């Protein structure tokens, strides 16, 4: 009988070996190998007719067992040993039917089980190791292939499976790859949001990070190029608008747009355009400084009949300003005393106020227009009477700054005044046309 059992065991071992070879032909499968040194171990079982069979596998495999002759396969105990689990089975041997026992071993990763023919003797102890044949190598290669195709979700799943393999190394490489994939997926989301918000420069920087992780990411490279094209278009648009504001003298808005061009790294590959940009930005800062410092103007005013006068006002680049002018001749003081001098028959005063505006705002024509309404009074010696006129006027003012970053400048002013006498008979006493010139300072 023992001789017969030995022959049967030998035949079973051959069958098990052939089964292993058959499964090796597949891409991935369970492998069950026997530890021949375990025969010397003592079987501790509830019955003296029972045999002990132990299977050792990685924790993630979660083995399950069925039998061709046992209604229930008795797993007496499960012991966790680090990354591995030890399954201790006790199987009866007190019936001849157990000589034809086929034990099926399966795991949660694969539905297909491995069958083992077991002819056991009472108190016999066997030990088997269960693992996935070429598991790590196959899944790792699949993951790398998906990674090269930028199929990140599939690559992540393959890496996760490779990490669970029996033969997976413990060097942490797979974990690092999964972390990189998570980073890439997160960066893709961020880059897309930045692109939709028209922040093309930030989006390009994010896609550059993705390419540093995976140089074969053609999607990231394509999106980077799209960002570059959109950024260039945006730069040209901003630059054109900045030039417009600059020529109009709206230096505050021009400066904002020029700084935005710098922020977006526009024209970094074009040194000539870069020089123009830097020069314009410098000019903007200089002219903005001038605009802030040279708003107030005071001038000495002179006309033929009123040689003494002063005009004060504000002359802004983009906002309306105002002015006030007063002129007189010395005879006015004599008229207050009721005394008209012999050398002058007509003491006279002029007073006017109005608005100022700059019609063309650019650095080449620093000219302002002033227009307003005035009052003229002329005294007559012969009848000791005073004649009045309404005097609308219009004029121009030119600022000449002192130096590149001035705190003051020269101001030249000319005013044309036309007087409408209140009484038609007074026209011969009130000169209808008056020309006024002024010289002063702006600060």
C-alpha positions as CSV (number, residue, x, y, z in Angstrom):
1,X,0.0,0.0,0.0
2,X,2.8,2.4,0.9
3,X,4.6,1.6,-2.3
4,X,1.4,2.4,-4.3
5,X,1.0,5.7,-2.4
6,X,4.6,6.6,-3.3
7,X,4.0,6.0,-7.0
8,X,0.8,8.1,-6.8
9,X,2.7,11.0,-5.1
10,X,5.4,10.9,-7.8
11,X,2.7,11.0,-10.5
12,X,1.0,13.9,-8.7
13,X,4.2,15.9,-8.5
14,X,4.7,15.4,-12.2
15,X,1.2,16.6,-12.8
16,X,1.7,19.7,-10.5
17,X,5.0,20.5,-12.4
18,X,3.2,20.3,-15.8
19,X,0.4,22.5,-14.5
20,X,2.9,25.1,-13.4
21,X,4.6,25.0,-16.8
22,X,1.1,25.3,-18.5
23,X,0.3,28.4,-16.4
24,X,3.7,29.9,-17.1
25,X,2.7,30.1,-20.7
26,X,0.1,32.7,-19.8
27,X,0.9,36.3,-19.3
28,X,0.2,36.2,-15.6
29,X,-0.9,33.5,-13.2
30,X,-0.7,31.9,-9.8
31,X,2.3,29.7,-9.1
32,X,2.3,27.2,-6.3
33,X,5.6,25.7,-5.3
34,X,6.2,23.1,-2.6
35,X,8.7,23.5,0.2
36,X,10.2,20.0,0.4
37,X,12.0,20.7,3.7
38,X,8.7,21.1,5.5
39,X,8.1,17.3,5.7
40,X,10.1,17.0,8.9
41,X,7.7,19.4,10.7
42,X,5.2,18.0,13.1
43,X,1.5,18.2,12.2
44,X,-0.6,19.5,15.0
45,X,-4.2,18.5,14.1
46,X,-7.4,17.8,16.1
47,X,-7.5,14.2,14.9
48,X,-4.7,11.7,14.5
49,X,-6.0,10.9,11.0
50,X,-5.7,14.5,9.8
51,X,-2.9,16.0,7.7
52,X,-1.5,19.5,7.8
53,X,-1.1,21.7,4.7
54,X,0.3,25.2,4.9
55,X,0.2,27.9,2.2
56,X,2.2,31.1,2.4
57,X,1.3,34.1,0.2
58,X,1.5,37.9,0.2
59,X,-1.2,39.6,2.2
60,X,-2.8,41.2,-0.8
61,X,-3.5,37.9,-2.5
62,X,-6.2,36.8,0.0
63,X,-6.2,33.1,-0.8
64,X,-9.3,30.9,-0.7
65,X,-9.6,27.1,-1.0
66,X,-12.0,24.5,-2.3
67,X,-11.8,20.8,-2.7
68,X,-13.1,18.1,-4.9
69,X,-13.9,15.8,-2.0
70,X,-14.3,18.1,1.0
71,X,-17.5,20.0,1.5
72,X,-15.6,22.6,3.4
73,X,-11.8,23.1,3.5
74,X,-10.9,23.7,7.1
75,X,-8.6,26.7,7.5
76,X,-7.5,26.0,11.0
77,X,-5.7,29.4,11.4
78,X,-4.4,32.4,9.6
79,X,-1.2,34.0,10.8
80,X,0.2,37.4,9.6
81,X,4.0,37.4,9.2
82,X,5.0,40.8,8.1
83,X,3.9,41.2,4.4
84,X,2.8,37.6,4.2
85,X,-0.1,35.5,5.5
86,X,0.2,31.9,6.6
87,X,-2.9,29.7,5.9
88,X,-2.9,26.5,8.0
89,X,-5.2,23.8,6.7
90,X,-6.2,20.5,8.3
91,X,-7.4,17.8,5.9
92,X,-8.8,14.4,6.8
93,X,-7.1,11.2,5.4
94,X,-9.3,8.4,7.0
95,X,-11.1,7.5,3.8
96,X,-9.9,6.2,0.4
97,X,-11.8,8.9,-1.4
98,X,-9.3,11.4,-0.1
99,X,-6.6,9.8,-2.3
100,X,-8.3,11.5,-5.3
101,X,-8.5,14.9,-3.5
102,X,-7.9,17.9,-5.8
103,X,-7.4,21.2,-3.9
104,X,-8.2,24.4,-5.7
105,X,-6.3,27.5,-4.7
106,X,-7.5,30.9,-5.9
107,X,-7.0,34.6,-4.9
108,X,-8.9,37.8,-5.2
109,X,-6.8,39.2,-8.0
110,X,-7.6,36.4,-10.5
111,X,-10.8,34.3,-10.8
112,X,-8.9,31.3,-12.3
113,X,-7.7,28.9,-9.6
114,X,-4.7,26.5,-9.5
115,X,-5.5,22.8,-8.8
116,X,-3.3,20.5,-6.8
117,X,-3.6,16.8,-6.4
118,X,-3.0,15.9,-2.8
119,X,-2.6,12.2,-1.5
120,X,-1.9,12.7,2.2
121,X,-1.1,10.4,5.1
122,X,-2.2,10.9,8.6
123,X,-0.1,13.6,10.5
124,X,1.7,14.4,7.3
125,X,2.8,18.1,7.0
126,X,3.3,19.9,3.7
127,X,4.2,23.6,3.0
128,X,3.5,25.5,-0.2
129,X,4.3,29.0,-1.4
130,X,1.8,30.9,-3.6
131,X,2.8,33.9,-5.8
132,X,2.1,35.5,-9.1
133,X,4.5,34.4,-11.8
134,X,6.4,37.4,-13.3
135,X,3.8,39.6,-11.7
136,X,5.9,42.7,-10.9
137,X,7.8,42.6,-14.2
138,X,4.6,42.3,-16.3
139,X,2.7,45.1,-14.6
140,X,5.7,47.4,-14.3
141,X,6.3,47.1,-18.0
142,X,2.6,47.7,-18.8
143,X,2.6,50.8,-16.5
144,X,5.7,52.2,-18.2
145,X,4.1,51.6,-21.6
146,X,0.9,53.4,-20.5
147,X,3.1,56.2,-19.1
148,X,4.8,56.7,-22.4
149,X,1.3,57.0,-24.0
150,X,0.3,59.5,-21.3
151,X,-2.5,57.2,-20.2
152,X,-1.9,58.1,-16.6
153,X,-4.9,56.5,-15.0
154,X,-4.2,53.2,-16.6
155,X,-0.5,53.5,-15.7
156,X,-1.4,54.3,-12.1
157,X,-3.6,51.1,-11.9
158,X,-0.8,49.0,-13.3
159,X,1.8,50.4,-10.9
160,X,-0.7,49.8,-8.0
161,X,-1.0,46.1,-9.1
162,X,2.7,45.8,-9.5
163,X,3.2,47.0,-6.0
164,X,1.0,44.2,-4.7
165,X,2.9,41.5,-6.5
166,X,4.7,38.7,-4.6
167,X,8.0,39.5,-6.3
168,X,7.7,43.3,-6.0
169,X,11.0,44.9,-4.7
170,X,10.9,47.1,-1.6
171,X,12.9,50.0,-3.0
172,X,10.0,52.4,-3.2
173,X,10.3,53.0,-6.9
174,X,6.6,52.1,-7.7
175,X,5.4,54.4,-4.9
176,X,7.5,57.2,-6.3
177,X,6.0,56.6,-9.8
178,X,2.4,56.7,-8.4
179,X,3.2,60.0,-6.6
180,X,4.5,61.5,-9.9
181,X,1.4,60.4,-11.7
182,X,-0.8,62.0,-9.1
183,X,1.3,65.2,-9.4
184,X,0.9,65.2,-13.2
185,X,-2.9,64.7,-13.0
186,X,-3.2,67.5,-10.5
187,X,-0.9,69.8,-12.5
188,X,-3.1,69.1,-15.6
189,X,-6.1,70.4,-13.8
190,X,-4.3,73.5,-12.5
191,X,-2.9,74.2,-16.0
192,X,-6.3,73.9,-17.6
193,X,-7.8,76.4,-15.1
194,X,-5.0,78.8,-15.6
195,X,-5.5,78.7,-19.4
196,X,-9.3,79.3,-19.0
197,X,-8.5,82.3,-16.9
198,X,-6.2,83.6,-19.7
199,X,-3.1,83.4,-17.4
200,X,-1.1,81.8,-20.2
201,X,2.3,82.4,-18.6
202,X,1.3,80.5,-15.5
203,X,-0.2,77.8,-17.6
204,X,3.0,77.4,-19.5
205,X,5.0,77.1,-16.3
206,X,2.7,74.4,-15.1
207,X,3.0,72.4,-18.3
208,X,6.8,72.8,-18.1
209,X,6.6,71.1,-14.7
210,X,4.6,68.2,-16.3
211,X,7.2,67.8,-19.0
212,X,9.9,67.7,-16.4
213,X,8.1,64.6,-14.9
214,X,7.4,63.1,-18.3
215,X,9.2,64.5,-21.4
216,X,7.1,62.2,-23.6
217,X,3.9,63.9,-22.7
218,X,2.9,65.2,-26.1
219,X,-0.4,66.5,-24.8
220,X,1.4,68.8,-22.3
221,X,3.9,69.9,-25.1
222,X,1.0,70.7,-27.4
223,X,-0.8,72.6,-24.7
224,X,2.4,74.5,-23.9
225,X,2.7,75.6,-27.6
226,X,-1.0,76.7,-27.6
227,X,-0.3,78.7,-24.4
228,X,2.7,80.3,-26.1
229,X,0.7,81.3,-29.1
230,X,-2.1,82.8,-27.0
231,X,0.4,84.5,-24.8
232,X,2.1,86.1,-27.8
233,X,-1.3,87.3,-29.1
234,X,-2.2,88.7,-25.7
235,X,1.2,90.4,-25.5
236,X,0.8,92.1,-28.9
237,X,-2.7,93.3,-27.9
238,X,-1.5,94.7,-24.5
239,X,1.6,96.3,-26.1
240,X,-0.6,98.0,-28.7
241,X,-2.9,99.3,-26.0
242,X,0.0,100.4,-23.9
243,X,1.5,102.4,-26.8
244,X,-1.9,104.1,-27.3
245,X,-2.1,105.2,-23.7
246,X,1.5,106.3,-23.8
247,X,1.0,108.5,-26.9
248,X,-2.2,109.9,-25.3
249,X,-0.3,110.8,-22.2
250,X,-2.3,108.4,-19.9
251,X,0.9,107.2,-18.3
252,X,-0.7,105.6,-15.4
253,X,-2.6,103.1,-17.6
254,X,0.3,102.7,-19.9
255,X,2.6,101.8,-17.0
256,X,0.1,99.1,-15.8
257,X,0.0,97.5,-19.2
258,X,3.8,97.7,-19.8
259,X,4.3,96.0,-16.4
260,X,1.8,93.3,-17.4
261,X,3.9,92.8,-20.6
262,X,6.9,92.3,-18.4
263,X,5.0,90.0,-16.1
264,X,4.0,87.8,-19.0
265,X,7.6,87.5,-20.2
266,X,6.6,88.9,-23.6
267,X,9.2,89.3,-26.3
268,X,11.9,87.5,-24.2
269,X,13.2,85.9,-27.5
270,X,13.3,89.2,-29.3
271,X,16.1,91.4,-27.9
272,X,15.2,94.4,-30.1
273,X,11.6,94.5,-29.0
274,X,12.7,93.9,-25.5
275,X,14.8,97.1,-25.6
276,X,11.9,99.1,-27.0
277,X,9.7,97.8,-24.2
278,X,12.2,98.7,-21.5
279,X,12.7,102.2,-23.0
280,X,9.0,102.8,-23.2
281,X,8.5,101.7,-19.6
282,X,11.3,104.0,-18.5
283,X,9.8,106.9,-20.4
284,X,6.4,106.2,-18.9
285,X,7.9,106.4,-15.4
286,X,9.6,109.7,-16.3
287,X,6.6,111.3,-17.9
288,X,4.3,110.1,-15.1
289,X,6.7,111.9,-12.7
290,X,6.5,115.0,-14.7
291,X,2.7,114.8,-14.8
292,X,2.6,114.7,-11.0
293,X,5.0,117.5,-10.4
294,X,4.1,120.2,-13.0
295,X,0.3,120.7,-12.6
296,X,0.3,124.2,-11.1
297,X,1.1,127.2,-13.3
298,X,1.6,130.9,-12.3
299,X,2.5,133.5,-15.0
300,X,3.0,137.2,-15.2
301,X,0.5,138.7,-17.7
302,X,1.1,141.7,-20.0
303,X,-1.2,143.6,-22.4
304,X,-0.8,147.0,-24.1
305,X,-3.4,148.8,-21.9
306,X,-2.9,146.5,-18.8
307,X,0.9,145.9,-18.4
308,X,0.6,144.4,-14.9
309,X,-1.2,141.1,-14.3
310,X,-1.0,137.6,-13.0
311,X,-2.6,134.3,-13.9
312,X,-2.8,131.2,-11.7
313,X,-4.3,127.8,-12.6
314,X,-4.0,124.0,-12.9
315,X,-3.1,122.4,-16.2
316,X,-3.6,118.6,-16.1
317,X,-2.9,115.9,-18.6
318,X,-6.2,114.1,-18.7
319,X,-8.5,116.0,-16.3
320,X,-10.0,119.5,-16.6
321,X,-8.4,122.3,-14.8
322,X,-9.2,125.9,-14.1
323,X,-7.5,129.3,-14.0
324,X,-8.0,132.9,-12.8
325,X,-6.4,136.0,-14.4
326,X,-6.3,139.6,-13.3
327,X,-4.7,142.6,-15.2
328,X,-4.6,146.3,-14.5
329,X,-2.7,149.5,-15.3
330,X,-1.3,152.0,-12.7
331,X,-3.8,154.6,-13.5
332,X,-6.4,152.5,-11.7
333,X,-5.0,153.7,-8.4
334,X,-5.5,157.3,-9.4
335,X,-9.0,156.7,-10.4
336,X,-9.8,155.3,-6.9
337,X,-8.7,158.7,-5.6
338,X,-10.8,160.5,-8.2
339,X,-7.7,161.7,-10.0
340,X,-7.0,160.9,-13.6
341,X,-3.4,161.3,-14.7
342,X,-2.5,163.5,-17.7
343,X,-0.5,160.8,-19.4
344,X,-3.3,158.2,-19.6
345,X,-6.9,158.8,-20.3
346,X,-8.2,155.3,-19.7
347,X,-7.4,153.4,-16.5
348,X,-8.4,149.8,-17.1
349,X,-8.8,146.4,-15.3
350,X,-9.4,142.9,-16.7
351,X,-10.5,139.9,-14.7
352,X,-11.3,136.4,-16.1
353,X,-11.7,132.8,-15.1
354,X,-12.2,129.7,-17.1
355,X,-11.2,126.1,-17.8
356,X,-8.1,124.3,-19.0
357,X,-7.7,121.1,-21.0
358,X,-5.0,119.3,-22.9
359,X,-6.4,118.4,-26.4
360,X,-3.6,116.1,-27.6
361,X,-2.0,114.1,-24.9
362,X,1.5,113.0,-26.0
363,X,5.1,113.8,-25.1
364,X,5.7,115.8,-28.2
365,X,3.1,118.5,-27.8
366,X,2.9,119.8,-24.2
367,X,0.2,122.3,-25.1
368,X,-3.0,123.2,-23.1
369,X,-6.0,125.2,-24.2
370,X,-7.6,127.8,-21.8
371,X,-11.0,129.4,-22.4
372,X,-13.2,131.4,-20.2
373,X,-15.2,134.5,-19.6
374,X,-13.9,137.9,-18.4
375,X,-15.0,141.4,-17.3
376,X,-13.4,144.6,-18.5
377,X,-13.7,148.1,-17.0
378,X,-12.3,151.2,-18.7
379,X,-12.3,154.7,-17.1
380,X,-12.8,157.8,-19.2
381,X,-11.0,161.1,-18.1
382,X,-13.3,163.5,-19.9
383,X,-16.5,162.6,-18.2
384,X,-15.2,160.8,-15.3
385,X,-17.3,157.7,-16.2
386,X,-16.6,154.0,-16.4
387,X,-17.5,151.7,-19.3
388,X,-18.0,147.9,-19.0
389,X,-17.6,145.0,-21.3
390,X,-18.1,141.2,-21.2
391,X,-14.8,139.7,-22.4
392,X,-14.8,136.0,-23.5
393,X,-11.3,134.7,-24.2
394,X,-9.3,131.7,-25.4
395,X,-5.6,130.9,-25.2
396,X,-2.9,128.4,-25.1
397,X,-0.2,127.5,-22.6
398,X,3.1,125.6,-23.3
399,X,5.1,123.9,-20.6
400,X,8.9,123.5,-20.9
401,X,10.2,121.2,-18.1
402,X,13.7,121.8,-16.7
403,X,15.6,118.6,-17.3
404,X,14.6,114.9,-17.5
405,X,13.1,114.6,-14.0
406,X,12.1,118.2,-13.3
407,X,10.5,119.7,-10.3
408,X,9.7,122.9,-12.2
409,X,9.5,124.2,-15.7
410,X,8.9,127.3,-17.8
411,X,5.4,128.3,-18.8
412,X,4.4,130.4,-21.8
413,X,0.9,131.7,-22.2
414,X,-1.0,133.6,-24.9
415,X,-4.6,134.8,-24.7
416,X,-6.9,136.3,-27.2
417,X,-9.7,138.4,-25.8
418,X,-12.8,139.8,-27.5
419,X,-14.8,142.4,-25.6
420,X,-18.5,143.0,-26.0
421,X,-19.4,146.4,-24.7
422,X,-22.6,146.5,-22.6
423,X,-23.7,149.7,-24.5
424,X,-23.2,150.1,-28.2
425,X,-22.1,153.7,-27.8
426,X,-19.3,152.5,-25.5
427,X,-17.5,150.6,-28.3
428,X,-15.2,153.5,-29.2
429,X,-14.0,153.6,-25.6
430,X,-13.5,149.9,-25.0
431,X,-11.0,148.4,-27.4
432,X,-12.8,145.2,-28.8
433,X,-9.6,143.1,-29.4
434,X,-7.0,142.5,-26.7
435,X,-3.9,140.3,-26.9
436,X,-2.3,139.1,-23.7
437,X,1.0,137.3,-23.2
438,X,2.3,135.6,-20.1
439,X,5.6,134.2,-18.8
440,X,6.0,132.1,-15.7
441,X,6.6,128.8,-14.1
442,X,5.0,125.4,-13.8
443,X,5.6,123.2,-10.8
